Each structure stands twice: as structure tokens, then as C-alpha cells.
Amino acid sequence: MNNKVLDFEKPIVKLEKKLNEMRDLAATSDVDMSSEINKLEKKLEKQIEKIHSKLTRWQRVQLARHPQRPYAMDYINSMTSKFTELHGDRKFSDDKSIIAGLATIEDERLVIIGQQKGRNTKQNIERNFGMPHPEGYRKALRIMKLAEKFKKPVVTLIDTPGAYPGIGAEERGQAEAIARNLFEMSRLEIPIIVIVIGEGASGGALGIGVGDRILLLENTWYSVISPEGCASILYRDAKEAPKAAESMKVSARDVEKLGIADEIVPEPLGGAHRAPEQMARLLKERILKNVKELRQYPISELLSQRTEKFSKMGVWEENE
């Protein structure tokens, strides 16, 4: 696994290294170091709290992209007692950047669809770096329709730098595939829970992002364009991404204030990558809670609320 350390994480890693050395020494000697270890543990916790209480928007973008951060399949493996993956769009191919299948979480049967990145070069090539092709969105819609047929809730896990912009994807109707998903998801007669677990970029995220509840993990970002893309357009320099991130207000808290996110899911101290199993348990609780709540609404009311929810987003004018 990639052990990349972000710049602002370096003081934390330094203390962790010292703490591990002290624990190793205590384990191999007769010296009682419990008091010193306890003090260092408290110091480490305070250091993590101090750093993470002052994170900039760009630093949260970096956390959302952390190579050790849990991906969709990690959550699926941790949260479900059973998962049966389904493949292909029945038109062109099976896009491995999108995982879709039937799942069981405790006694709840549902469908999970997620965007999947790779942990190394080989996996990233196979998963296309988490950037879906049109057949990925068509596969997702096919599985959603299956969920609707059998009256099962849908949970989508968003984590993409954007839909794949290659020539082949455009030739096979990338824009149409995303637009079709937006249309169809808006009227699916089942509960839909959308969760941003990492990056939520542009139409690539929206292609599986229409639902009754939108949840964002604490250290994620959600926007119409990446900070680098925005910086390249506005400032003619992708290196101005930190400045763009601040102007765009891309963080989970920003999205919540704008009325787009319904819930922010707190992450373990230091970020999801530091305690993936704990993060999976927290996410599992939120999923079950929201599924239970959404099941109480009649389908007609659910669809009405979903339409109203997305109609309120953005600003527009009508001219006579």
C-alpha cells in the first residue's frame, strides 16, 4: 500500500514513530515506560486534533485523494455480510471503474453502486483511475432498474475525479449516458442514498448522484469542477488549485451550507485512512438509519420530495 504522507501530516507521523519506538523498547526491556507512553499518546491525540481543526479546503481535497483512503470496495467488504457483483451494460462492455451489485447489510437487502479507484498502477489502469466510461453509467442504471423491479433501496458511493473525457467515451455517448441517469434516477420508485466517500467531481459524480439523501464524509469535496481545472481556466495555472479551492468552497461543510448535502458523516480522528474499519462502521450506521427513515414514506411522497430537493439547487430566471 502507498504510505504517502501529506505535508500537514508530517508532525503527526513523527510523533507516531517516536511512540512506536517507545512501545517497542518497553516490550523488549524490563523498564516500565507506561507513564511516558501515556503522555506521548495524549500529546499525539492533541496534535492530530490541533492540525485537523484548522484544515484548509485544499488540505481536505488532499485528504479526499489520500492513496490510503478507503475506496468503495473497502466499504462494501467491511459493511456487508454478502455482496454479489453484477457486470456489464448489455450494450458494449463491463466498465470496472464502477462496481455494482446486490448486498446485505445486517438484515437489510439493498443494491450498492460505487466508483472504484486502484491502489497501484496496474489496478488504476484496470479501474481507469475511477473515471467511468458511458458503459459504466449504463451498467449502473441497469442495476438501479433491477433494484426498482425488486423494490430494493439503492446506495451509491461517489469517488471520482470526473467522467472519462476520452474520444472513445465521447463517441459512445458519455454526455447522454450521464443525462439519462439523471433523468431516470429522479423518478426511480425506490429510496436512493447518495454518499460522497472521496472526490465528487462534475458530471462524473452526478451520473450516480441523484437521490433522496445526500451524505458527505467529513473530508471530501463535491463540485462542478476540480480545483486544478478551475485554476487552469481562471488563473491559467493549475498550481493555483489551493486558491481555487478556497474560492469555490468545495468542502463537505460548504456543500452542507449550500443546502446540497443532508448530512456530514464525521470521520475518525485524523481522517478515514487512519481508521478504515471504524469509518466503515460509522457509514454502515448512517446507511441503515437513512434506509429505515426513507422506507416510511409513500413512493409518491418520496418522488415529490426528491424533485423538490433538486429543483431548489442553483439559481435561474425565466423570461417571458
N, C-alpha and C positions, 0 to 999 in steps of 0.2 A: 504493500500500500504506500502511496505517496505521503511522505512525512513532512510536507511543506509547512513552514511556519510563517505566518504573516508578520509584518514588521511590528505591529502593535501587540502581538502575542509573545514576542521575544522575552520581555521581563517575566512573564508567566512561566515560560519554558525553562528559563534559567533557574527560577525557584524550584520548579518541579524536579529538575536534575539534581539540585542540591538535596532536596527532600529524599529522593530515591537513593542517593549515595549514603545518606544518614541511616535510612532504613536497612540498607544492605550491610552497613557497618554494625548496626545493632544486632542483626541476625547472625553475624559471623563472629561476634565477640561477647564477652561477659559483661560489657559495660551497659548500664541502664541509661538509655537515651530517650525514654518515653516523654520526659518533660520537654526536651529540646525539639523532639519530633512534633509534639502537640503545638508548641509555639510556632514552629515553621508552617504547620498545616493551617493555622489561623491566619498567619501572615499571607500565605498563598491565597486563601479564600478572599481576604480583604483586597489583595492586589487584583484578582480577577474581577471582583465587584467594582473596584475603582475604575479599571480600564473599560469595562463593558457598560458602565453607566454614562460614559462620555463618548461613545462611538459616533463618528460622523456617518452621514448617509453612504459615503463611498466605502467606508470600512464595513458597513453592513452588506453592501454589494459584494465585497471581497469574501465575507463570511458565507454568503449565499452560494458562492462559487467554490468554496473550500473543497479541495480534492478528497478530503476525508469525510465530508458531509454525507449523511445517509441519503441514498437515492431511492427511487420508487420501489425497486425490488427489495431493498433492505427493509423498508417498512412493511411490505407485503409479507415477507418471510417472518418478520417479528410479530405482526399483528394477527395474522390469520392462522387458523388450525388446518385449513385446506385451501389450496388455490389451484385452479385448473386453467392454464393459459390457453387462449384461443388465437388462431393465426389467420392472417390473410384478409384481403378486402374483397375476394372473389371476383376481382377485375384485372389486377395487374400483378401484385406480389405481396409478400409479408414484410412490412416495414418494422424493423427491430428497434427503432427509436421509440416506438410506442408499445407498451405491454398492456394487454387486456385479457380479462378472464373472470371466471366465476370464483367467488371467495366466501369463506365462512369465518366470521369474527364472533367468537363465543357462540351464541345461538342465533346470530343474525346472518342470513344469507343475502349476499349482495353481489354487485359487479364492481370491479376496480379497474380503472384505466389510468395508466401513468406514463409519463415521458421519462425515458431512461438514458442516462449517460454511461460512459465506460470508465473503468479505473485505470486503464493503461492505453497505450496507443492502439493495440490490436482491438480491444473492446470498444474504444471510441470510434474506430473505423467501422466496426460492425454495427454500432448504435448510431452512427452518423453524428456523433457528438451531441446527441439529444435533440437534433433538429429534424423534425418529421417531414417526410415527403407527403404528397397528396394521398397516396395509398394508406399512409398511417392514419390520417384523419378519416378516411373512408372505412378503414378497419374499425376505428373507434366508434363510428356511427353505426356500423353493422352490429357491434356488440351492444351498443345502447338500445338499439331496436329489439334485440333479443331480450334485454333486461325488461323493456317495456312489455313485451309479449308475456313474460312470466311474472310481471309485477314485482320486480326486484329493484331496490334502490341502487343508484349509481354513485360511486365516489371517484372523482378524478384527482390525480396528483400531478400538479404542474411543476415542471422544472426544465425549462428550455431557453436557450439564447435566441430562439426565433425559429420560424419555419424555414426549411431549407430553400435557399434562393437560387438554386442551380437551374440551368437551361432545361434539363430533363423534367424537373419538378414543375416548371412553368408550362412546359409542353403538355404535361398530363393534367393540368388544371389545378394548380396549387390554390389560387385565389378562390376558385369555385368550390373546392373541397372545404375550405375554411368557412366560406359564406354559407354553404349548405349545412354544415354542422351548427353554426349559429342559429340558423332558421329552425332546424329540426330540434335542437336542444331546448329552444324556447317553448316548445309545445309537447315535449315528451311527458306522458301521463304517469310519471313516477317521480319520487323525490330524487333530487340531484344535489350532491355536496361537492363543492369545488375547493381544493386545498392547494395553495402555493407552498411547496416544500423547499424551493430554492430560487431559481430565476423564473420570472414571469414576463417574458418579452413579447410584446407586439401581438400580431395575429397568430403567431405560433402558440402562444398561451391561450388566446381566446378560442382557438379551434376546439378545445375541450373545456372551456371556461365559463359556460353559461349554466347557472344553477340556482337553486333556492337559497343556499347558504354559501358564502364565500369566506373561507378561513385562510389566514396567512400565518405561517410560522414567524416568530419574532424577528429573526434575522434573514428576511427575504426581501425581494424587491419585485415590483409589479408596475409596468409602464408600457407605453406605446412604442418605445424605442430604448435601446441600451444607452447608458451614459456615454459610451465611446461613440456610438452612432450619432447621438445628439451633438456631441462636441465636434465631431467631424463636419457637421453641417453648419452649426452656429459659429464655432470658433476656428474652423478649418484646421483643427488639430485634435486628434483622438486623445492626446496626452492631457487634454483639459477635462477629461472624464470626471475627476473629483468635483470640479467646479460645476459641471453639467448636472451631476447627481444631486447637488445641493439645490440648484435652481429648479430641477424637475420634481423634487420631492417624491422620490421613488420608494422610500422605506415603507414597511408594513404600517407603522403608526400614521404616516402621511396618508396612505390609502384608506385607513380607517376613518381619519378625519374628513376625508372627501366623501364619505358615505358609501364607498365601494365595498370595503371589507366589513363583514358582520362580526367577525371575531379575530382576535390575535391570540395565537397559541403560544404561551411562554415556552422558551427553550431552557434546558438545564444551564446552570451557571457556566459561562464560557462558550456556549453555543452547542448546537445539536451534535456536532462532530466529536465533542468531548464525552458525551454520554448517550450514544445512539439508542441503547436499549431503553433507557429512561424516556427519551424523546418518543420512541415508538409507543410506550405505554400511555404517555400523555395524549398522543394523537389518537390512539385507539379509544380512549375515554371520550374524547370530543366527537369522534365519528359516531359511536353508539348513542351518545346523548342527542346529537342532532337528528340521527335517523329516527329515534324514538319520538322526538318532537314533531318532525315532519309527517310521520305516519298518522298523526292525529287530525291532519287537515284533509277535507274532501279534495279530490283531484281538481275540481273546478276552482276552488279557492286557491289551491297551490299554484295553478297556472296563472290565475289573476294576479297573485302577489309577485310571481316571477316576472311577468310582463311589466308590472308597475315598477319593480325594483330596477330593471334595466332601462326603463323609459326615463327615469329620474337622473340617469348618469349623463353628464355633459350638458352643454347649453346650445340651444338652437333657436332660430327665429323663423316665423312663417310670414311671407309677404303675400298680400292679396293680389 
